[in-house]
Amino acid sequence: MNVSAEAEEVAHDTVEAAVRAQLAKAFGGVRGIIEAAIPTIAFTLCWVITEELKVSLIVSISLSVLLLLVRIVQRSTPQFVINSLIGIAIGAFFASRSGDAKDYFLPGILWNAGYMVGMLLSIVTRWPVVGFLIGSVTGDPTAWHKDPGIVKLCIRLTWLLMLPCAVRVAVQAPVYLFGGGDEAVAALGLAKIVMGWPLQVAALAAMLWVLGRGRTPIKPVAPA
């Protein structure tokens, strides 16, 4: 086990504490969640007001770049803004190529579908993705799988992590496939905002509630 892994293990002596800490990093906190929502809000509002695809894309991308510059100036991690900017850029590419504003939301739908399928497969095979958060703390990515209790806990947490993705696909995919015109764009924009950080925060709260009920000791990896 390396020094950083040992330091984290000292700080997090239970599985629940380790997963809570890793989840906080993954979500990027309140600021990261807000930064991810702003460009989508801007795109949707601009389209509803102007019905100009080019203007809406420029405003959305410009705001993403501005948020990135603020992060750089403040010397804080730009990871979450960059992730958002990449998603916005891909959505802009899809929409500009087709000329249909609702294609701006297609990459997000496909992304959530991919995540949903991947997490479902990890549950079915009993290698839940949340388990690897524990592995990142212990220094051994698979040692947690030897403990049936930890596997069971991680399966429950992975179900909760997967639920927002499943809900987004179930609601947004039909609107994208069968909706048309300004109504579809407005509905997709609203759905993405409402089912973005609020849904993710709800899932995170449920996961933290589950984690708060137990204290499963982390077993250090034995030295080779």
Buried (B, 14 or more C-beta within 10 A) or exposed (E): BEEEBBEBBEEBEBBBBBBBBBBEEEBBEEEBBBBBBBBBBBBBBBBBEEEEBEBBBBBBBEBBBEBBEEBEEEEEEBEBBBBBBEBBBBBBBBBBEEEBBBBBBBBBBBBBBEBBBEBBEBBEEEBBBBBBBBBBBBBBEEBBBEBEEBBEBBBBBBBBBBBBBBBBBEBBBEBBEEBEEEEBBBBBBBBBBEBBBEBBBBBBEBBBEBBEEEEBEBBBBEEE
